[in-house]
């Protein structure tokens, strides 16, 4: 069978691939195909998270990416279902102050007693201070993902679902065997999330030290008067977060379990671990009952920064990977950076997220 030919082939239609296609289709004149192994885009990490836009994160490069994305989401808040309910990060004043970047993100340090009334479920929880960030919030992840894919389609890109990569050979061009027939591409863009390492190995690209960590989310019920307009709460020590959900709360103990199976099964003991933490830290939530629980994978590099740029050893192979749980919040800027690097080679961004940083020497 003769392969279909495209200039740029993006593997993965989650946030990394979809946002890259959205921005690349604005500035790139060649043909673009996005392929996705699943029947629906974003069913793994992109669609199984808590939908949080959290700007005050520790790494300044990621903080800038989320802040830039949040500004764009706010412009499209109705279309994207972006509700800027704000956030409360709980911890010590010193640690919270280290997360602030007042020229970039509007936030203020508050005393514990000043913020407890905003979220009554914090009654009885012991913490020193809170960093309040009004511009944070919750976004409709499906609306955001479809915005990216629809925009790319309008500008001529093709999206193909249920199209699993089975093998990659050649370099100029790449020949990609898929479950829906062979493809030929001048450039490969690896946005395969937890499967990015497998794609790179097929293509003979440089091995990046990416690790997939399983994390769980629990949907809780049985709590009275949960207000959907509460800010989401993220406690730094011990680490956990929760936010209002349509039927109660979404809650996570921020667990990280290395798992190479990439099967989103629920690990034994996670419900007990969450119940123990709630009983100890959040007495106002002791009446909660578990309604559902699920897991997803967060793929990280050793320094937890994104991997975006040209592969150092495989010509015409481009990385957009290792978003490490920041895919929802940062995807707009991730896609913009990726498209800029792909077409123009922006020097500053090239160094921040370079795939070359793990090559010895």
Buried (B, 14 or more C-beta within 10 A) or exposed (E): EEBBEBBBBBBBBBBBBBBBBBBBBBEBEBBBBBBBBBEEBBBBBBBBBBBBBBBBBEBEBBBBBBBBBBEBBBEBEEEBBBBBBBBBBBBEBEBBEEBBBEEBBBBEBBEBEEBBEBBBBBEEBEBEBBBBBBBBBBBBBBBBBBBBBEBBBEBEBBBBBEBBBEEBEEBEBBBBBBEEEBBBBBBBBBBBBBBBBEBBEBBBBBEBEBBBBBBBBBBBBEBEEBEEEBBBBBBBEEBBBBBBBEEBBBBBBBBBEEBEEBEBEBBEEBBEBBBEBBEEBBEBBEEBEBBBBEBBBBBBBEEBBBBBBBBBEBEBBBBBBBBBBBBBBBBBBBBBBBBBBBBEEBEEBBEBBBBBBBEEE
